[in-house]
Structures are given as structure tokens and as C-alpha cells.
Amino acid sequence: MALVTGAGSSTGIGFATAQLLGHQGAGIAVASTTDRIHDRAAELADDGLDAAGFMADLTSAEQAATMVAQVLERFGRIDALVNNAGMVQTGIETEDARFVDVDASAFERDLALNLMTAFHATQGVLPGMIERRYGRIVMVSSVTGPVVVNPESAGYGASKAALDGLMRAIAIEVARHGVTVNSVQPGWIETGSSLPEELVAGTHTPIGRSARPEEVGEAIAFLASEGASYITGQTLVVDGGNTIQEYKGPPHDWY
């Protein structure tokens, strides 16, 4: 049974991952901050999957604990947790700014959305995994922060780098309890919320396009599988080779 957070968008990584895990035989709990999550759960159920949706603001420890309790009541256990919640929150406006102009509250909001959501959800599910001596936790991090960075993304980059640090800290503590903890680092991904400049950036990767959400989902699903039993504390970059290229100019001048 798998819990996937941040799965409210029909075009996002979370929902694509939930579909993949469900078709691999897992019961699926999907979560987001709005009631659109029930539409996603209905779509999964219409596809023949055992699925249920749960609303929670995972920046709140109390709401996260309530959500985990509701999932356990519905499914009985949580074998895999995919911490995909983050980046933005429906109904909350964000404003990019250079670091010297960033308001402390906006920076803290980035930490809450991208780091504390995973902290709260993981603390909720981990005791049961340790008790059963089995679990898979996958953080959806980013290349932004741990590997590269864009201007006006100090909060986002710092929180994603911290998420990978959190992943390794948990991984080393629970490895002998049969629980693995890893992360994926997506690059440019084509979703319903992609900005025009992001789609253009995807065309300049070595592969020449942005990733589809399900391509990231495949990496997550592998790390959440029984077959990934000897992989823990690791990050898997899914960016079409973007971070390995030294040349950043027009591809026709080099490739």
C-alpha cells in the first residue's frame, strides 16, 4: 500500500506516480490540500485501482497526523510513502525575488512547503514501518538546490537541498529496520503548470525535451519497490542529462 502526497493535479508527478504504483498492484492513498484530490481518487478507482483521497495541509503537524491515521484506518498499513507535496500550494500566491529582497516569511514558507511537509508525513508513517520491519520512503526533491540553481529561487533551492539531507539522515537511522529512504531529483518537467520559459529550457537538454510526469514516476516507483531493497540514502537525477552538459548554447552549434 502506498501513500502519495501532492497528487491533486491531474498532470503532475504525484498523480502519475500513483497511477503507476496502482497498476503495479498497490493500494493507493493520494493526498493534497484541496478537495480536487477526490477527483483524482475517483479516476484511479474508475481505472480499477483500490484508491482513496485525503485532504490535508501537510505543513501542519496536526493535519499530517490526522491524515496518516485516516489512511491507516482505510488501508491498515502504509508500505511506501512518496513525499511529493511541495513547490506551490493551491490558493497561495508566491512571488519570486532576489535573495536580498526576499521576505523572511516567504523564505520560511518555502521551507514549510518543501521540507516540513515531508518531515511531518514521514514522522507519521515511519513508526509503523519500523515496527513491521519494512518500508519505502521516496522524497521528490529537485536538481534545483542540490545540484544547480536559478535566480530568485533561494528558498526553493535551500529547501530541496535540505530535503536530500533529511533523506540521508533518516536513511542511516532506519536501514537496519528494513526501511529504505531515497530521493529523485527531477529537472525540467512538462506539467499543466509549466511556464513557457520552462518548456523552452527543456528543449535545451541533451535529450531535447522536458520529461513527462510518468517518466519521473517510473523512477519513484522503482525506489518504492521491493526490488530496490539494497538502495538507501541515494538520489536519482531525472533530468534528461541536463546537469551533465558543460556547453549551454544552442544545440545546433555543438550537437
Secondary structure, DSSP 8 states (H G I E B T S, - for coil): -EEESS---TTSHHHHHHHHHHHTT--EEEEESSTTHHHHHHHHHHTT--EEEEE--TTSHHHHHHHHHHHHHHHS--SEEEE---S--TT-------GGG--HHHHHHHHIIIIIHHHHHHHHHHHHHHHHT-EEEEEE--SBTTTB--TT-HHHHHHHHHHHHHHHHHHHHHGGGTEEEEEEEE-SB--TT--HHHHHHHTTSSSSS-B-HHHHHHHHHHHTSGGGTT--S-EEEESTTGGG-S--S-GGGT-
